[in-house]
């Protein structure tokens, strides 16, 4: 089973996920929003990072389908993995979830492309467990094309 072990840098992020929120850091020196959690701003190397609750919305930058997976995720394949540009600025690697994205594996089947994510799709945060006893993780669902 995947196990999340928060440390001092990541605890506010995981506490936010447990509360149903996406929490990011913002640099007090340059104003940039920062993801993934860290102790230094990747833009200006400032060390004054404050936490805030993000909107949980973004746009699909790119995506792919994982047809093979390992460990406890092996039975979940195929599934969609995407890079999402959050409205606040950072880009996040995540999963796209929702019943409309159950993929048809043969592209010649009628409607095979209807369940595909598209670059530019608008998405919103969904906190979900990806396994029977797995931790809650930040995923996204498509809300607009």
N, C-alpha and C positions, 0 to 999 in steps of 0.2 A: 504494500500500500504506500502511495506517495504520502510523505509526511512533511509538513511545513514546520520549520523550527525558526521562529523569528529571533532576530538579534536586535541590538539597540537601534540600528539604522532602519530595519524593516518593520519593527513592531507597529508603528503608527499606520503603515500601509495595511498590514494584516488585520489590525483592529478595525480599520475602516471596512475591509471586506466583510468581516464578521458583522458589522453594523449595516451592511447593504450599501456601502458607499465606496467610491473610488477616490482615494486620497493620494494626492501628489505633493511634491515639494515645489516651492517657489524660491528662487534666489533673491535675497534682500539686496544684493549688490547690483545685479543686472536685470532682474525682473523675469528671467526665463523660468518657465515651468520645467520641472525635471522628473523624468521617469527613466529608469528604475531607481529605487531609493539608494542614496549614497551620501557621503559626508562632505563632498566637494562638488560645486557646480561645474559641469563639463564645459560650459561656455566661457566663464571668466575665472574659474578656479577659486571663487569666493567660498567661504565656509559658513555663511549665514543662510541656511536653508530652513524655511518655515513650511509647515504642513497646511494644506487647504483641501476642501472637498471639491473635486472636479465635477463637471456636469454629467459625466458618464456618456457623452455623445462623441461621435467621430465619423470619419469617412474612410472607407476601405481604400488603402493605397495599393495593395497587392494581395494575392491569395494563392493557395495551392490546395490540392487534395492529398492527404496522406492515405495511401492505399494499404500501407503496411505500418504496423506499430509494434512496440515491444512491451513487455511487462503487463501491467494491468490495463494498458490501453490497447493491447492487441485485438481484443474482441470488439473494440469500438470502431475500428477502421471499416470503411473509409470515413474520414471526417475532414472538415474544412478548417484550415489554419490561415490566419490573415494577419497582415500588418495593417494596423488601424492608426490613422493620424487623428489623435485626440483633438477636440476643439481648442484645448488649452495650449497645443503645440507639440508635445512629445509624440513619438511614434511607439506603438506598443504591439508586441507579438501576442496573439490571442487565438481563441477558437471562436468560430461562428456556430451558433446553435439555433435550433428551431426546427419544427417538423417539416417545414417547407424545404429544408436543405438535406433531406434524405436523398442521396444521389442515386440516379439511375445509371448503372454502370455501362450500358451500351448506348453510345451516342445516337444510334439510329432509331431508338425507341421514341414514340411520340411524346413530346413534352420534356425530352431529356435535358434541355437547357433551362427550363423554367426554374429548377431548383438550384441553379448555380449563382454564386455570389458574383457581383460585377464590380470592377474597379469604379470607384465613385459612389457606391451605395452608401447611404447614411445608416449608421448603426447606433445602438444604445446598449448600455451595460446590463448584463444579466449575471447575477451571482449564482453559480450552480456547482454542484458536486459532479465530477465526471466519472465517478466510480461508486460502487455500492457503499463503501465506508470511507470514500476519499474526502479530502478537504474541500471546502468551498473555494472556488477560483473565479477570477474575473473573466467572463466570456462576453460576447456581444451577439446581438440579433439584428437582422436587417429590419429597418423601419421605413425606408423610402428608397426609391430608385431614382 
